[in-house]
Amino acid sequence: MRARIIDAALQTLRTEGYAGVSVRAIAATAAFSPALVFYHFGSVDALLLAVLDQISGERLARYQVRLGDVSSLAMLAAAMEELYGEDLQLGQLTAVQEIVGAMAFDPALGPEIVSRMQPWMTFAQELAQRIVSGSPLAGMLDPGVIGSAVIALYMGLEIVARMQGGDTSGSKALVATLTETAPWIDRLLGKGAAPPRRRSTKRLVLD
């Protein structure tokens, strides 16, 4: 029953957004008694945190498997294109954005959000450590700062996208920029051959 309630809350978030989530709306989505929400979770906020736990756990597991052997930005860019596409297809980002955007600055719920972001920051830190390892920047850059900055940038772009009506061009542009610049940055880090130079384009002017 708990799994059924969590699934109903997730569906309600996707269709109605955080503002439209209520015990009655969640119960109506899967046709069960509203009292069951309070019986199993105690409150709507506790239920939404359970939704976040499920989504975050599933996503982090996918990212850990896919990025487990990544040691360069070029490898990261290729993997992120796939992972971001999967995230959009699964519709999980919408629910995460709604919950984080609504709860992050609440005095009581904010710490709950932070604690759930910590595994992602640790993962990003470890990933950054692998990428800069063995490079001239290894002793100059703090992987912890890089990891936190990456998570903040990614989440910030997604929240802004929601504010703009679901436009995902920001995050898509970020992934595209990473793909474009990764070979050059890897070269600076000593992790790859120089990218091929683009041939210059000549203009032909006709009178």
Secondary structure as UniProt FT lines:
FT   HELIX           2..16
FT   HELIX           18..20
FT   HELIX           23..30
FT   HELIX           35..41
FT   HELIX           44..66
FT   TURN            67..69
FT   HELIX           73..90
FT   HELIX           92..103
FT   TURN            104..105
FT   TURN            107..109
FT   HELIX           110..132
FT   TURN            133..134
FT   TURN            136..140
FT   HELIX           143..163
FT   TURN            164..165
FT   HELIX           169..188
FT   TURN            189..190
//
